[in-house]
């Protein structure tokens, strides 16, 4: 007979991958300091990382620094953000 046994082990995780289905329940505020540039709810905007298809939040986070590892570099975000900020709600 074979029995599956769970064994506790000590690990040192480096990253956490968060993948959430939010459908049309996404919400964000785009701030410049204390000034709100845009408030958005509904679909997941194109500037968010990953293949989200407007319904998913896909973040890979470095646990030591809190940095989102799959975030696009700022020079790649300019067109996405300009388009997003100019859209009517």
VENUR-V679098 format. One record per helix or strand of 3 or more residues. SS is the DSSP state (H for helix, E for strand). FROM is the first residue (numbers start at 1). TO is the last residue. If there is no record, write none. Layout:
SS FROM TO
SS FROM TO
//
This chain:
E 15 21
E 26 32
E 35 42
E 56 62
H 74 86
//
